[in-house]
Amino acid sequence: MSELTSLTIAQAREKLVTKDITAVELTDAYLGAIEAANGALNTYVAVTPEIARDMAKASDARIARGEAGVLEGIPLGVKDLFATRDVHTQACSHVLDGFKPKYESTVTQNLWNAGAVMLGKLNMDEFAMGSSNENSYYGPAVNPWKAKGSDEKLVPGGSSGGSAAAVAAGLCAGATATDTGGSIRQPAAFTGTVGIKPTYGRCSRWGIVAYASSLDQAGPIARDVRDAAILLKSMASIDEKDTTSVDLLAPNYEDAIGQSIKGMKIGIPKEYRVDGMPEEIEALWQQGIQWLKDAGAEIVDISLPHTKYALPAYYIVATAEASSNLARYDGVRFGLRVDGKDIADMYEKSRAAGFGKEVQRRILMGTYVLSAGYYDAYYLRAQKVRTLIKRDFEQVFAAGVDAILTPITPSSAFAIGDKELAADPVKMYLNDIFTVTLNMAGLPGISVPAGLDAKGLPLGLQLIGKPFEEETLFKTAHVIEQAAGTFTPAKWW
């Protein structure tokens, strides 16, 4: 990383306001870094240098006039799931070939309104379906971290793998991401970055390509807790175009950084101790508990009894909604079209050619659980389980617990093309075991780097909060960050 690209958002913002650097200089530094690294890391699927430089020039002009926004001149990467006007938006799928929307997603518009600069679109699992970024039509993004003494390329996690890898490698100051079952928090843990999934409804979903509408939520991936707080404040908004966005003003999350957690009750759920969990994960969890204790928090054991049903219920709900949402990609109005002998043949050929294997698998699963005769047995039952999972959390919070501390991943980053995981999709789905409960309950959760494993790879801890109490997560995560420090990969690319 160059001197400019190693600045946090908070540091860069300060230097821009004091005119130590210009937005154009900062943007050029990032564009240079992307050009040098993207061949090796494959984090960007589209780079927008002309747009970035124009936005940076406009930022410099606003700074000169004393009209700087809260993110004025800060260069960001955008996950390919967010609609960006007249710019490549394909959810990293072949079925959306050549699609450039004529509108901007609410979240990205909020960021541009705050003065941020768009560097380009970031790699991801196709339609956000995956835990490794290996399901992208554009090939996998590569984790900038490598195990000690190994040259093996590792996954950055998924589905927001490009976002996490780009932030960790210094190819953007921060990035937008989305989380349907852990797609912000797991990649953040794999790359030593901070990722927050806000409460469902905190950020508008308008203009974000839908995977599972009742689970999807946008959030930021950043280098540290403060940067994540700065980004979320600008991303969050009420939006009349999204009826699920909540009319609740987002506070200035940055104010929570550095606040005391003395007297806070932190819950430790016994159900998150799963069979075969590596000792390193358990040791890290205990270390996190100790850090919070040292900062004055009270640690209490809690039970979330329906956690064991969360993963199967999640994959029923998510695939059911996906099969419904993805029905619109038919080769008629936009994207890929493969000609057929009649319209039904054209539909079939376009969808067969356009969707990757994992997306096809999930559409088939979702169609099956919604079909006559199976709807009650699967979908309806999964929705009942979802209600019970939500109730578990409500009861714990009602008993006075302020936040919950858990592991975030069952391991550190694994190799790209891992044969065992490639052969068994269920094993890949188990990567979401600690993350899906939050999406089922609509709760906020943050992943914060907490240490390195024996291979020298980052591991994270997860904090789960009450609805719309993201400030509690930021101040608690900051305590862990202060104790653990921040982590940067050694440059090899």
C-alpha positions as CSV (number, residue, x, y, z in Angstrom):
1,M,0.0,0.0,0.0
2,S,1.2,3.5,-0.8
3,E,1.2,6.1,1.9
4,L,-2.1,7.5,0.6
5,T,-3.9,4.2,0.2
6,S,-2.9,3.1,3.7
7,L,-4.9,6.0,5.3
8,T,-8.1,5.1,7.0
9,I,-11.3,7.0,6.0
10,A,-11.0,9.1,9.2
11,Q,-7.4,10.0,8.5
12,A,-7.9,10.7,4.8
13,R,-11.0,12.9,5.6
14,E,-8.8,15.0,7.9
15,K,-6.0,15.4,5.4
16,L,-8.5,16.4,2.7
17,V,-10.2,19.0,4.9
18,T,-6.8,20.5,5.9
19,K,-5.8,20.4,2.2
20,D,-2.7,18.2,2.9
21,I,-3.8,16.1,0.0
22,T,-6.4,16.5,-2.8
23,A,-9.2,14.1,-3.7
24,V,-7.7,13.8,-7.1
25,E,-4.4,12.7,-5.7
26,L,-6.1,10.2,-3.4
27,T,-8.2,8.8,-6.2
28,D,-5.2,8.5,-8.5
29,A,-3.3,6.6,-5.8
30,Y,-6.2,4.1,-5.5
31,L,-6.6,3.7,-9.3
32,G,-2.8,3.1,-9.5
33,A,-3.1,0.4,-6.8
34,I,-6.0,-1.3,-8.6
35,E,-4.2,-1.3,-11.9
36,A,-1.1,-2.9,-10.2
37,A,-3.0,-5.5,-8.1
38,N,-6.3,-6.5,-9.9
39,G,-4.6,-9.0,-12.2
40,A,-3.5,-11.0,-9.1
41,L,-6.5,-10.3,-6.8
42,N,-9.4,-10.1,-9.2
43,T,-11.3,-7.9,-6.8
44,Y,-12.8,-5.4,-9.4
45,V,-15.0,-6.6,-12.2
46,A,-15.3,-3.1,-13.6
47,V,-13.1,-0.1,-12.9
48,T,-14.5,3.5,-13.6
49,P,-11.4,5.8,-13.7
50,E,-13.1,8.6,-15.7
51,I,-16.1,8.7,-13.3
52,A,-13.8,8.5,-10.3
53,R,-11.6,11.4,-11.5
54,D,-14.6,13.6,-12.3
55,M,-16.1,12.9,-8.9
56,A,-12.8,13.7,-7.2
57,K,-12.5,17.0,-9.1
58,A,-16.0,17.9,-8.0
59,S,-15.0,17.0,-4.4
60,D,-11.9,19.2,-4.5
61,A,-14.1,22.1,-5.7
62,R,-16.6,21.6,-2.8
63,I,-13.8,21.4,-0.3
64,A,-12.3,24.6,-1.6
65,R,-15.7,26.3,-1.2
66,G,-16.1,24.9,2.4
67,E,-19.0,22.7,1.4
68,A,-17.4,19.3,2.1
69,G,-19.8,16.4,2.8
70,V,-19.0,13.8,5.5
71,L,-17.3,11.5,2.9
72,E,-16.0,14.2,0.6
73,G,-13.3,12.8,-1.7
74,I,-13.2,9.3,-0.1
75,P,-12.7,6.6,-2.8
76,L,-15.0,3.6,-2.4
77,G,-15.6,0.3,-4.1
78,V,-19.2,-0.9,-4.8
79,K,-20.3,-4.5,-4.7
80,D,-21.7,-5.6,-8.1
81,L,-25.1,-6.1,-6.5
82,F,-25.8,-2.3,-6.2
83,A,-27.3,-0.6,-9.2
84,T,-25.0,2.2,-10.4
85,R,-26.3,4.5,-13.2
86,D,-24.9,3.6,-16.6
87,V,-22.2,1.4,-15.1
88,H,-21.8,-2.4,-15.2
89,T,-24.3,-4.0,-12.7
90,Q,-24.5,-7.7,-13.2
91,A,-24.5,-9.3,-9.8
92,C,-21.4,-11.1,-11.3
93,S,-23.8,-13.3,-13.3
94,H,-23.8,-14.1,-17.1
95,V,-27.6,-13.8,-17.2
96,L,-27.3,-10.0,-16.7
97,D,-24.7,-9.7,-19.5
98,G,-24.1,-6.0,-20.5
99,F,-26.8,-4.6,-18.1
100,K,-26.2,-1.0,-17.2
101,P,-29.2,0.4,-15.2
102,K,-30.6,3.9,-15.8
103,Y,-31.0,4.5,-12.0
104,E,-28.8,4.5,-8.9
105,S,-29.4,2.4,-5.8
106,T,-30.5,4.4,-2.7
107,V,-27.4,3.3,-0.7
108,T,-24.9,4.4,-3.4
109,Q,-26.8,7.6,-4.0
110,N,-26.5,8.4,-0.3
111,L,-22.8,7.9,-0.5
112,W,-22.3,10.1,-3.6
113,N,-24.5,12.7,-1.9
114,A,-22.1,12.6,1.0
115,G,-19.2,13.3,-1.4
116,A,-17.7,9.8,-1.9
117,V,-15.9,8.8,-5.1
118,M,-16.7,5.6,-7.0
119,L,-13.7,3.5,-8.1
120,G,-15.7,0.7,-9.7
121,K,-17.7,-2.5,-9.1
122,L,-16.4,-5.3,-6.9
123,N,-16.4,-9.1,-7.4
124,M,-18.9,-11.3,-5.5
125,D,-20.6,-14.7,-5.6
126,E,-23.2,-14.7,-8.4
127,F,-26.4,-13.2,-7.1
128,A,-24.7,-13.2,-3.6
129,M,-25.1,-17.0,-3.4
130,G,-21.9,-18.4,-1.8
131,S,-19.4,-18.3,1.0
132,S,-16.2,-18.2,-0.9
133,N,-16.5,-15.9,-4.0
134,E,-15.9,-18.9,-6.2
135,N,-19.3,-18.7,-7.8
136,S,-18.6,-15.5,-9.7
137,Y,-19.0,-15.5,-13.5
138,Y,-15.7,-13.5,-13.5
139,G,-13.8,-16.0,-11.5
140,P,-12.9,-16.0,-7.8
141,A,-11.6,-12.9,-6.0
142,V,-8.3,-13.8,-4.2
143,N,-7.7,-13.1,-0.5
144,P,-4.6,-10.8,0.0
145,W,-3.7,-12.9,3.0
146,K,-1.5,-16.1,2.6
147,A,-0.7,-18.7,5.2
148,K,2.8,-18.6,6.7
149,G,5.3,-20.4,4.4
150,S,2.6,-21.2,1.8
151,D,1.9,-19.8,-1.7
152,E,-1.6,-21.2,-1.9
153,K,-4.3,-18.8,-2.9
154,L,-7.1,-18.5,-0.4
155,V,-10.7,-17.4,-0.7
156,P,-11.7,-14.0,0.7
157,G,-15.1,-15.4,1.8
158,G,-18.4,-14.7,0.3
159,S,-20.6,-13.4,-1.1
160,S,-18.9,-9.9,-0.6
161,G,-15.4,-11.4,-1.2
162,G,-14.4,-8.7,-3.6
163,S,-15.4,-6.0,-1.2
164,A,-13.4,-7.5,1.7
165,A,-10.3,-8.3,-0.4
166,A,-10.2,-4.8,-1.9
167,V,-10.4,-3.1,1.5
168,A,-7.8,-5.5,3.0
169,A,-5.4,-4.9,0.1
170,G,-5.8,-1.1,0.1
171,L,-7.7,-1.0,-3.3
172,C,-10.4,1.2,-1.8
173,A,-10.9,3.1,1.4
174,G,-14.1,1.2,2.2
175,A,-16.7,-0.8,0.3
176,T,-20.4,-1.4,0.1
177,A,-21.5,-5.0,0.8
178,T,-24.6,-7.0,1.5
179,D,-25.4,-9.7,4.0
180,T,-28.2,-12.4,3.5
181,G,-26.7,-15.1,5.7
182,G,-23.2,-13.8,6.7
183,S,-22.0,-12.3,3.4
184,I,-20.5,-9.2,5.1
185,R,-19.3,-10.7,8.4
186,Q,-17.7,-13.9,7.1
187,P,-15.5,-12.2,4.4
188,A,-14.6,-9.5,6.9
189,A,-13.4,-12.2,9.3
190,F,-11.4,-14.0,6.5
191,T,-9.6,-10.8,5.5
192,G,-8.9,-9.0,8.8
193,T,-11.4,-6.2,8.1
194,V,-14.5,-4.9,9.9
195,G,-17.9,-5.6,8.6
196,I,-21.3,-4.7,10.0
197,K,-24.7,-6.1,9.0
198,P,-27.1,-3.5,10.3
199,T,-30.7,-4.2,11.5
200,Y,-33.0,-5.3,8.8
201,G,-34.6,-2.0,7.5
202,R,-31.8,0.3,8.5
203,C,-30.5,0.6,4.9
204,S,-32.8,0.8,1.9
205,R,-32.8,-2.3,-0.4
206,W,-34.0,-0.3,-3.4
207,G,-31.7,-0.7,-6.4
208,I,-29.9,-3.8,-4.9
209,V,-30.3,-7.0,-6.9
210,A,-32.5,-9.2,-4.7
211,Y,-31.5,-12.6,-3.5
212,A,-33.8,-13.2,-0.5
213,S,-35.8,-10.1,0.2
214,S,-36.7,-10.8,3.8
215,L,-33.0,-11.5,4.7
216,D,-30.9,-9.1,2.5
217,Q,-29.4,-6.1,4.1
218,A,-26.7,-3.6,3.0
219,G,-23.8,-2.6,5.1
220,P,-20.1,-1.5,4.9
221,I,-16.8,-3.3,5.0
222,A,-14.0,-1.1,6.3
223,R,-10.4,-1.2,7.8
224,D,-11.4,-0.4,11.3
225,V,-14.5,0.1,13.5
226,R,-14.5,3.9,13.2
227,D,-14.5,3.7,9.4
228,A,-17.4,1.2,9.5
229,A,-19.3,3.7,11.7
230,I,-18.6,6.6,9.4
231,L,-19.8,4.6,6.3
232,L,-22.9,3.2,7.9
233,K,-24.1,6.6,8.9
234,S,-24.1,7.7,5.3
235,M,-25.5,4.5,3.9
236,A,-28.5,4.3,6.3
237,S,-31.7,6.2,5.4
238,I,-35.5,6.0,5.3
239,D,-36.6,5.4,1.7
240,E,-40.2,5.6,0.4
241,K,-39.2,3.4,-2.5
242,D,-38.5,0.5,0.0
243,T,-41.4,-0.2,2.3
244,T,-39.1,-2.4,4.5
245,S,-36.8,0.5,5.3
246,V,-37.6,1.8,8.8
247,D,-38.4,5.5,9.6
248,L,-35.8,5.9,12.3
249,L,-33.1,8.4,12.0
250,A,-29.6,6.9,12.1
251,P,-27.5,8.4,14.9
252,N,-23.9,9.6,14.4
253,Y,-22.4,6.2,15.0
254,E,-18.9,7.6,15.3
255,D,-19.9,9.2,18.6
256,A,-20.1,5.7,20.1
257,I,-16.4,5.0,19.4
258,G,-14.4,5.1,22.7
259,Q,-17.4,5.0,25.0
260,S,-17.2,2.9,28.1
261,I,-18.8,-0.5,28.2
262,K,-18.6,-0.7,32.0
263,G,-21.6,-2.4,33.4
264,M,-22.8,-3.8,30.1
265,K,-24.1,-7.4,30.1
266,I,-22.5,-9.6,27.4
267,G,-24.2,-12.9,26.7
268,I,-22.3,-16.0,25.8
269,P,-24.6,-18.6,24.1
270,K,-23.7,-22.2,24.8
271,E,-25.2,-23.3,21.5
272,Y,-22.4,-21.7,19.6
273,R,-20.0,-24.4,20.9
274,V,-20.3,-26.8,18.0
275,D,-18.9,-30.3,17.5
276,G,-15.4,-30.2,15.9
277,M,-14.9,-26.5,16.5
278,P,-11.1,-25.9,16.3
279,E,-9.4,-25.1,19.6
280,E,-8.1,-21.8,18.1
281,I,-11.7,-20.6,17.7
282,E,-12.6,-21.5,21.2
283,A,-9.4,-19.8,22.6
284,L,-10.1,-16.7,20.6
285,W,-13.6,-16.6,22.0
286,Q,-12.3,-16.9,25.5
287,Q,-9.8,-14.1,24.8
288,G,-12.6,-11.9,23.6
289,I,-14.6,-12.6,26.8
290,Q,-11.5,-11.6,28.8
291,W,-11.0,-8.3,26.9
292,L,-14.6,-7.3,27.6
293,K,-14.4,-8.4,31.2
294,D,-11.2,-6.2,31.6
295,A,-13.1,-3.3,30.1
296,G,-15.8,-3.6,32.8
297,A,-18.5,-5.7,31.1
298,E,-20.4,-8.4,33.0
299,I,-20.3,-11.8,31.2
300,V,-23.4,-14.0,31.4
301,D,-24.1,-17.4,30.0
302,I,-27.2,-17.5,27.9
303,S,-29.1,-20.1,25.8
304,L,-30.5,-19.7,22.3
305,P,-32.1,-23.1,22.0
306,H,-33.3,-22.9,18.4
307,T,-29.9,-22.1,17.0
308,K,-29.4,-25.7,15.9
309,Y,-32.3,-25.4,13.4
310,A,-31.2,-22.1,12.0
311,L,-29.0,-23.3,9.1
312,P,-31.6,-25.7,7.5
313,A,-34.4,-23.2,8.1
314,Y,-32.3,-20.4,6.6
315,Y,-31.5,-22.4,3.4
316,I,-35.2,-23.2,2.9
317,V,-36.4,-19.5,3.4
318,A,-33.5,-18.1,1.3
319,T,-33.8,-20.5,-1.6
320,A,-37.6,-20.1,-1.7
321,E,-37.3,-16.3,-2.0
322,A,-34.4,-16.7,-4.5
323,S,-36.5,-18.9,-6.8
324,S,-39.2,-16.3,-6.8
325,N,-36.9,-13.3,-7.2
326,L,-34.8,-14.8,-10.0
327,A,-37.8,-15.7,-12.1
328,R,-37.6,-12.2,-13.7
329,Y,-34.4,-13.1,-15.6
330,D,-35.9,-14.7,-18.7
331,G,-33.8,-13.3,-21.6
332,V,-36.6,-11.0,-22.8
333,R,-36.2,-7.6,-21.3
334,F,-32.5,-7.3,-20.4
335,G,-29.3,-9.3,-20.1
336,L,-28.4,-12.5,-21.9
337,R,-30.7,-13.9,-24.6
338,V,-30.2,-17.3,-26.2
339,D,-32.5,-17.8,-29.2
340,G,-34.8,-20.8,-29.2
341,K,-37.4,-22.3,-31.5
342,D,-40.2,-20.7,-29.5
343,I,-40.5,-18.4,-26.4
344,A,-40.4,-21.3,-23.9
345,D,-37.3,-22.7,-25.5
346,M,-35.7,-19.2,-25.4
347,Y,-36.5,-18.9,-21.7
348,E,-35.0,-22.3,-20.9
349,K,-31.8,-21.8,-23.0
350,S,-31.2,-18.3,-21.7
351,R,-31.6,-19.3,-18.0
352,A,-29.5,-22.5,-18.5
353,A,-26.7,-20.5,-20.1
354,G,-27.0,-17.5,-17.8
355,F,-27.1,-19.0,-14.3
356,G,-24.1,-20.7,-12.8
357,K,-24.3,-24.1,-11.1
358,E,-24.8,-22.8,-7.5
359,V,-27.5,-20.4,-8.5
360,Q,-29.3,-23.2,-10.5
361,R,-29.0,-25.5,-7.4
362,R,-30.6,-22.8,-5.1
363,I,-33.4,-22.0,-7.6
364,L,-34.2,-25.7,-7.8
365,M,-34.2,-26.1,-4.0
366,G,-36.4,-23.1,-3.6
367,T,-38.9,-24.1,-6.3
368,Y,-39.1,-27.6,-4.7
369,V,-39.8,-26.2,-1.1
370,L,-42.5,-23.9,-2.6
371,S,-44.2,-26.6,-4.7
372,A,-47.6,-28.1,-4.0
373,G,-47.3,-30.8,-1.3
374,Y,-44.0,-29.6,0.1
375,Y,-44.9,-25.9,1.0
376,D,-46.3,-26.9,4.4
377,A,-43.6,-29.5,5.1
378,Y,-40.7,-27.1,4.4
379,Y,-41.4,-23.5,3.8
380,L,-44.1,-23.0,6.4
381,R,-42.2,-25.0,9.0
382,A,-39.0,-23.0,8.3
383,Q,-41.0,-19.7,8.9
384,K,-42.2,-21.1,12.2
385,V,-38.6,-21.9,13.2
386,R,-37.6,-18.4,12.2
387,T,-40.2,-17.0,14.6
388,L,-38.7,-19.2,17.4
389,I,-35.2,-18.1,16.6
390,K,-36.3,-14.4,16.8
391,R,-38.1,-15.2,20.1
392,D,-34.9,-16.7,21.6
393,F,-33.1,-13.4,21.0
394,E,-36.0,-11.3,22.3
395,Q,-36.1,-13.3,25.6
396,V,-32.3,-12.9,26.1
397,F,-32.4,-9.2,25.5
398,A,-35.5,-8.8,27.7
399,A,-33.5,-10.4,30.5
400,G,-31.1,-7.5,30.4
401,V,-28.3,-8.7,28.0
402,D,-26.9,-5.7,26.0
403,A,-25.0,-7.7,23.3
404,I,-23.9,-11.2,22.5
405,L,-20.4,-12.4,21.7
406,T,-19.8,-15.4,19.5
407,P,-17.3,-16.8,17.0
408,I,-18.0,-15.8,13.4
409,T,-16.4,-18.6,11.3
410,P,-15.6,-22.2,12.0
411,S,-12.1,-21.7,10.6
412,S,-9.8,-19.2,8.9
413,A,-9.8,-18.7,5.1
414,F,-9.5,-21.9,3.1
415,A,-7.9,-22.6,-0.3
416,I,-9.5,-21.6,-3.6
417,G,-10.8,-24.8,-5.2
418,D,-10.8,-26.8,-1.9
419,K,-11.7,-30.3,-3.2
420,E,-13.7,-31.4,-0.1
421,L,-15.9,-28.2,-0.1
422,A,-16.3,-28.3,-3.9
423,A,-17.5,-31.9,-3.8
424,D,-20.0,-31.3,-0.9
425,P,-22.2,-28.1,-1.1
426,V,-23.5,-28.8,2.4
427,K,-20.0,-28.5,3.9
428,M,-19.7,-25.1,2.2
429,Y,-23.1,-24.1,3.6
430,L,-21.7,-24.9,7.2
431,N,-19.5,-21.8,6.9
432,D,-22.6,-19.8,7.7
433,I,-23.4,-21.7,10.9
434,F,-22.6,-18.8,13.2
435,T,-24.0,-16.0,11.0
436,V,-27.5,-17.0,9.7
437,T,-29.4,-16.6,13.0
438,L,-29.0,-12.8,12.8
439,N,-30.6,-12.6,9.3
440,M,-33.4,-14.9,10.4
441,A,-34.1,-12.5,13.3
442,G,-33.3,-9.3,11.5
443,L,-30.7,-8.3,14.1
444,P,-27.5,-6.2,13.7
445,G,-24.1,-8.0,13.9
446,I,-20.5,-6.9,13.5
447,S,-17.4,-8.8,12.7
448,V,-14.2,-7.5,14.2
449,P,-10.7,-8.9,13.7
450,A,-9.5,-10.4,17.0
451,G,-6.2,-12.3,16.2
452,L,-4.3,-14.6,13.9
453,D,-4.4,-18.4,13.8
454,A,-1.3,-20.6,13.8
455,K,-1.0,-20.2,10.0
456,G,-0.9,-16.4,10.4
457,L,-4.4,-15.9,9.0
458,P,-7.0,-13.5,10.5
459,L,-9.8,-14.7,12.7
460,G,-12.8,-12.5,13.8
461,L,-15.3,-12.3,16.6
462,Q,-19.0,-11.5,16.2
463,L,-21.1,-9.2,18.3
464,I,-24.9,-9.4,18.0
465,G,-27.0,-6.5,19.2
466,K,-30.6,-5.5,19.8
467,P,-32.7,-4.1,16.9
468,F,-31.4,-0.6,15.8
469,E,-28.8,-0.5,18.5
470,E,-25.8,-0.5,16.2
471,E,-24.0,2.1,18.5
472,T,-23.7,-0.6,21.2
473,L,-22.0,-2.9,18.7
474,F,-19.6,-0.1,17.6
475,K,-18.5,0.8,21.1
476,T,-18.1,-2.9,22.1
477,A,-16.3,-3.8,18.9
478,H,-13.9,-0.8,19.4
479,V,-12.9,-2.3,22.8
480,I,-12.0,-5.6,21.1
481,E,-10.1,-3.7,18.4
482,Q,-8.2,-1.7,20.9
483,A,-7.1,-4.9,22.7
484,A,-6.4,-7.0,19.5
485,G,-5.0,-4.3,17.2
486,T,-5.5,-4.1,13.5
487,F,-4.2,-6.5,10.9
488,T,-2.7,-5.9,7.4
489,P,-1.6,-8.6,5.0
490,A,2.0,-8.7,3.8
491,K,2.1,-7.6,0.2
492,W,2.8,-10.3,-2.4
493,W,0.7,-9.2,-5.3
